[in-house]
Amino acid sequence: MAGESRIMMIKFESPTSEFYAEVKEKSSVRELMKIITKVWGDEHMRLYHKSKEMKCDQFLSAYNIKDGSIVKVQVLAEAPDHHPLNHVCTNNVKFMEKNRNLNRFSNILGLIHCVS
């Protein structure tokens, strides 16, 4: 059927563990992060495919992820700094919602710092 997203099997690897999950071909990186959080319980992470860091607002197709691809997971002890040039996102939505105004202010300061 046209427009229907196919299912792919993706392998997730960290330095200490691995698992497989089925994902839709048209999934976003943010959706992969949700799957990892459900399985491992870690909320702060970075994902890599073929040594390229994946951005949460991108779709899997941006990284040429296919059935059988391997996604490397770097689990972080705490949330990365929220800097305007840091495109890494965390799956910690509550943290982001509570600190939305603070993040806007820090982004402005970060832009000022980058320009100066």
C-alpha positions as CSV (number, residue, x, y, z in Angstrom):
1,M,0.0,0.0,0.0
2,A,1.4,3.4,-1.0
3,G,2.6,5.6,1.9
4,E,2.7,2.7,4.3
5,S,5.9,2.6,6.3
6,R,7.8,-0.7,6.3
7,I,9.1,-2.3,9.4
8,M,12.9,-2.7,9.9
9,M,15.0,-4.6,12.5
10,I,17.6,-2.3,14.1
11,K,20.4,-3.4,16.5
12,F,21.2,-1.1,19.4
13,E,24.6,-1.4,21.0
14,S,26.2,0.2,24.0
15,P,29.6,-0.7,25.5
16,T,27.9,-3.2,27.9
17,S,24.7,-4.3,26.2
18,E,22.8,-4.8,23.0
19,F,19.2,-5.4,21.8
20,Y,17.2,-5.6,18.7
21,A,14.0,-3.7,18.0
22,E,11.5,-3.3,15.1
23,V,11.0,0.2,14.0
24,K,9.1,1.9,11.2
25,E,11.1,2.9,8.2
26,K,9.8,6.5,8.5
27,S,10.6,6.8,12.2
28,S,12.5,9.7,13.7
29,V,15.6,9.5,15.9
30,R,13.5,10.8,18.8
31,E,11.3,7.7,18.4
32,L,14.4,5.5,18.6
33,M,15.4,7.3,21.9
34,K,11.9,6.4,23.3
35,I,12.5,2.8,22.5
36,I,15.9,2.8,24.2
37,T,14.5,4.5,27.3
38,K,11.8,1.8,27.6
39,V,14.3,-1.0,27.3
40,W,17.3,0.4,29.3
41,G,15.6,3.1,31.4
42,D,18.3,5.6,30.5
43,E,17.1,9.1,29.6
44,H,20.3,10.8,28.6
45,M,22.0,9.5,25.5
46,R,23.6,10.1,22.2
47,L,23.0,7.9,19.2
48,Y,25.5,7.2,16.4
49,H,25.3,5.5,13.0
50,K,28.5,4.8,11.2
51,S,30.3,7.2,13.6
52,K,27.9,10.1,12.7
53,E,26.0,11.6,15.7
54,M,22.3,11.4,15.1
55,K,20.1,14.5,15.7
56,C,16.7,13.9,17.4
57,D,14.8,16.0,14.9
58,Q,15.9,14.0,11.9
59,F,14.4,10.9,10.3
60,L,16.2,7.6,10.0
61,S,16.5,8.1,6.3
62,A,18.8,11.1,6.9
63,Y,21.3,8.6,8.2
64,N,20.7,5.9,5.6
65,I,19.4,3.5,8.2
66,K,18.1,0.3,6.7
67,D,16.9,-3.1,7.9
68,G,19.8,-4.6,9.9
69,S,21.6,-1.3,10.6
70,I,23.5,-0.9,13.9
71,V,22.9,2.1,16.1
72,K,25.6,2.8,18.7
73,V,24.3,4.2,22.0
74,Q,26.4,6.4,24.3
75,V,24.6,6.6,27.7
76,L,25.3,9.8,29.6
77,A,25.4,10.2,33.3
78,E,23.4,13.5,33.1
79,A,21.8,15.7,30.5
80,P,24.2,17.4,28.1
81,D,24.5,21.2,28.2
82,H,21.7,22.8,26.2
83,H,23.7,25.1,24.0
84,P,22.3,26.4,20.7
85,L,25.1,24.7,18.8
86,N,24.5,21.4,20.6
87,H,22.0,19.5,18.5
88,V,21.8,16.5,20.8
89,C,18.5,16.0,22.5
90,T,17.5,14.0,25.4
91,N,14.4,12.0,26.0
92,N,13.8,13.8,29.3
93,V,10.7,15.7,28.3
94,K,9.7,16.7,31.8
95,F,13.1,18.4,32.3
96,M,12.7,20.3,29.1
97,E,9.2,21.5,29.9
98,K,10.1,22.7,33.4
99,N,13.1,24.5,32.1
100,R,11.6,25.9,28.9
101,N,12.0,29.6,29.9
102,L,15.5,29.0,31.3
103,N,16.5,27.2,28.1
104,R,15.3,30.2,26.0
105,F,17.3,32.6,28.1
106,S,20.4,30.4,28.0
107,N,20.0,30.0,24.2
108,I,20.0,33.8,23.9
109,L,23.1,34.1,26.1
110,G,24.7,31.3,24.1
111,L,24.0,33.2,20.8
112,I,25.5,36.3,22.3
113,H,28.5,34.4,23.5
114,C,29.0,32.8,20.0
115,V,28.8,36.2,18.3
116,S,31.2,38.0,20.6
